[in-house]
Amino acid sequence: MNTYVAMLRGIGPGNPNMSGPKFKAVFEELGFTKVQVVLASGNILFATPERDKDVLAARVETALPQRLGFTRSVIIRSQQDLQDLIDQDPFHDLEVNHNKGMYLLITFFKRRPHLPFALPYTPAGKSYTLLGYRDSTLYGLVDLTHSKTPDYMAWLEKQFGKDITSRTPRTVRLILSRMNKT
C-alpha cells in the first residue's frame, strides 16, 4: 500500500459539504483505506495500491461533484514526496520567524509550471518573495507588515492558474507526521 495526501484547493469549512466526515466517506467509497482528514483545510490522507498520482487525482476530482456537489482541483503527494520536501529544509532558519511579521508558504502545483523569472524573485511593488522551486513545489515568503496572504495567493493564481494549493511548513509537517503513524 502507498500512502498519499490529497490536497484540495479552496476548502471552506463553513460549507456543510466540505466537512471532514463527508470527505472521509467519499474517499472510502472510492476504495481507499486508512482515510483521515488533517485540519479543516482540505488535506485527506489515504492508502491505496495505485501508484499513478494523476489517476488518483482524476478519481477524486470526478467524485467530488457527483457526491458533494462541487468541483475542486486535487493535488496528490506521496508520503515520500513530503518527506523529501521536509528533508530539503527549503526555508532553513526562516521558519523560526514564521508568524512574526512573515508568513511562509509551500505552493504545490498539479503540473510543472513554467517560471518566467529567476529565483529568488520579488515581483515589482509586492511584499512577497518566491525563494525557491523544486519538484513542482514553490517556496514563498510573505511580509505581513506590508501584505496579506490572500494577496500572495491571488498573485500566484494570476501567474500560474488554479491548479495550485498552498500549505504552511507546519501543516506539511503535521500531514507527514500523521502519514508516518498510519
Secondary structure, DSSP 4 states (H G I P E B T S, - for coil): -EEEEEEESS--TTSGGG-HHHHHHHHHHTT-EEEEEETTTTEEEEEES---HHHHHHHHHHHHHHHHS----EEEEEHHHHHHHHHH-TTGGGGGGBTTTEEEEEEEESSPPP--S-SSB--TT-SEEEEEEETTEEEEEEETTT--HHHHHHHHHHHH-SSEEEE-HHHHHHHHHHHHH-
